[in-house]
Amino acid sequence: MDLTQAGKLILIAGFALVVVGALIMLAGRLPFVGQLPGDFEFRRGNTTVFVPLATMIILSILLTIALNLWLRR
């Protein structure tokens, strides 16, 4: 791999990180995030740990379906 290809790969990876970061920020605004029965929140003193298990399972299923439909065209 020469430097040109490595540069392109780094740019693509950086863009992918920006897109994923934007999606995570938008996910915080969705009405169901943190509201589902499988989303856990643990608090002890000044520490809070939030585990959105049910939300991640639902998003994983939806993204799997969307990507399968898109890539099979």
Secondary structure, DSSP 8 states (H G I E B T S, - for coil): --HHHHHHHHHHHHHHHHHHHHHHHHHTTSTTTTTSTTEEEEEETTEEEEEEHHHHHHHHHHHHHHHHHHHT-
